[in-house]
Each structure stands twice: as structure tokens, then as C-alpha cells.
Amino acid sequence: MTMNLDRRNFMGGAIALLAASPLYAQQPADAWPTRAVRLVVPGPPGGGTDLLGRLLADNLSRAFKQTFVVDNKAGANGMLASDLVAHAPADGSVLLFSYTGAMVVNPGLFERALDPLKSFEPVAQVGSLGNVLLAVPDLPVGNLRELVAYARQQPAPMSYGTWGVGSGPHLTMESFLGRAKIGMTHVPYKGASSVTNDLLGGTLKIGWVDISSVIPYVKSGKLKPLAVSGPQRAPQFPDVPTMTEQGFPFETMSWYGVFAPARTPRSIVERLNAEVVRIVSTPEFRERLYALNMPESPTPSVNVFRQRVADDLKTWREILQDLGIKPE
């Protein structure tokens, strides 16, 4: 009996030593993923987040020889998707592909919003871009100053659409309206594609959408761009000036990013980051990004992306304070 106990003690000690070794710690990441991975997207099919998420999922499926399935969870300005992933197993089987507004703006707007640095492991940034303010072709304005003059002439406040209360475009527009000293009625939608559909149908006259999903409509003349947010013009809309160029400064950029539930093993996070960096650097992926109006796609290391999230969290809180908006 003593011999058996000693043997068990020896084996237990050996296993403990092996588990503590770097080689053993790396094994879960080497084996991952052993089954299909859900990539949760906080938006409906057809929107910019969905388009880029599916492009990334296809490439990850080929890279890891395992299926990455896009799971659309629209609603609550991205919080439905965030909540789902935050409470998923921290084993890399469920990931989140989200955007700036849902991750770093929501915490300054809603008490129930999750802290992106406490509830998630920031994995990789994919893309960096502004948004575009569109108008229907028959609206007699071609830029922001003309929009201000036209709005002041209307007997009732104009309406504008975005993909949700507290979204980046909503706050961008409120910043513009404050500087212009005019009022408009915000019409929140569940996704950018819904805003686009109502613009195309004529039931909405102006609205903010992500650039990537409306390039064909702008080029065909079905929709008219008035301004883009961010520090520089959109390469595919070189004639459309930024808000700052038109006298209404707003240079904050949007980004997309991959997140895992908090406490996901660092080895899995690092491996996924490395693969995303490799994918984004390929000519094929860059060509697709350019088609989505994202010719530049910073994909930093895990630590650098985490710092980006922390910095943007602070910046957006300051913007909300300047607008006099408090968390609900």
C-alpha cells in the first residue's frame, strides 16, 4: 500500500511539474481549435461588420483547417453579442468580432455595458476607418454647411438615422449638431444595412453608415455622401471632405477587432493574433479590404491592441462628458 501511495505521489508531482513547464502550457494552443468556432458579430447580415467578419472567418477556417461560423447577434448597440461572448467558455470556442462603438463607447453610455478590458481579452485589431454621412439624391445639399442652412429653413427638425443610440455615428452627429447649433431627431436602427435600406427607399433623408457597405450606391449615384468622419478622406471617396475640413472637427476613427472571453489562455490569444496578422498582411486580403474601403488595416500585437482599447475607452468617455451625456 505504501509503495502504491508513493507511486501516486511521484506521478502527481511529475504531472504538476509538467503542467508548469512552458512546453505543456503551449499544448492547448497547439491543439486549438479542435471543433468549430463561433465568431459572434453584433450586427445583421449585410452590414460592414458582417461583411468583414465573414471575410475573416473564411480565412481563419482555411488557416486552422477548422470551421469558423459567423453568428449574427444584432441588438442593444452590440451589447447582446458582447454579453453572449463574455459568458461563453474561455477556451477559444466562442469569439467576438466587434467594433469601436460597442466596445469602448457603450461603457460611457450604459451602466450595464461590460468593461472591454475586464470582460474580454483583446485579441487583434482588423481595420481602421471612418463613417460616412449620406443623403438621398434629391435633398438639395452637397456638404455639411449646406445641410446646416437647409435644416434651419425647415419648419420641423429633420430626422437622421444611425445604427443605434450611443453608437459612434450617433455621437458623431450629436457633436456636429452641437457645433452647428441646430437640432435634429435621431432615428436609431438595429444595423447599418437598415439605415441604408431606408435611405434607398426614400423614407429617410440623411443617415450615417459604415463606408464599406455603401460604395456601390455612392458610385451609382443612388446615395450622396456629405462628409466622412476620421482624420483623412476615404480613398474610395476622394472628393468627399472630412468633417474637420468642413469646419466641424471630429477625427476619431473606428476599428474592428477580435475579442475572446476573459481568462482565455494567453497561448490561444497569441496564436490567434499571429494568424490574423498573417492573414491581413496577404495581398489577397488587402485587396478585399480595399474593395471594402479599408486600404489600411493596422493589426498590432496583443499588447498594443489592448492599449488601443484602453486609450479609446478614455477618449470616448471624454467626448461623452463634453456632450453632457451620462451613463444610463
Secondary structure as UniProt FT lines:
FT   HELIX           2..20
FT   HELIX           22..31
FT   STRAND          37..41
FT   TURN            45..46
FT   HELIX           48..64
FT   STRAND          68..72
FT   HELIX           76..78
FT   HELIX           79..86
FT   STRAND          94..99
FT   HELIX           101..105
FT   HELIX           106..109
FT   TURN            111..112
FT   TURN            116..118
FT   STRAND          120..129
FT   STRAND          131..135
FT   TURN            137..138
FT   HELIX           144..153
FT   STRAND          159..162
FT   TURN            165..166
FT   HELIX           168..180
FT   STRAND          185..188
FT   HELIX           192..201
FT   STRAND          206..210
FT   HELIX           211..213
FT   HELIX           215..219
FT   TURN            220..221
FT   STRAND          224..228
FT   TURN            235..236
FT   TURN            238..239
FT   TURN            243..247
FT   STRAND          254..261
FT   TURN            262..263
FT   HELIX           266..281
FT   HELIX           283..291
FT   TURN            292..293
FT   HELIX           302..322
FT   TURN            323..324
//
